């Protein structure tokens, strides 16, 4: 483990120190637009081709770029994200969508 890597903690903090706290939040917000939508995520979900009523899992969901694409297909999505801050971002995104009942974090 390097000095930049925060050990697992009860509050769910993971990752590098530069990704945490106010500085991390501001850094994240700077790149949020690119991270909230991703050509790679769209391509992966298209390849997976989830159908309405199916359940898919987004492992390492981050801010939910893949989650949101998959849920728009009609699938139910279980999003797994170890970083507490990104889970909070994902919860906000979930709250803002009309299909929030099909996303579990």
Secondary structure, 3 states (H helix, E strand, C coil): CCCCECCCCCCCCCCEHHHCHHHHHHHHHHHHHHHHCCHHHHHHHHHHCCCCCCEEEEECCCCCHHHHHHHHCCCEEEEECCCHHHHHHHHHHHHHCCCHHHEEC
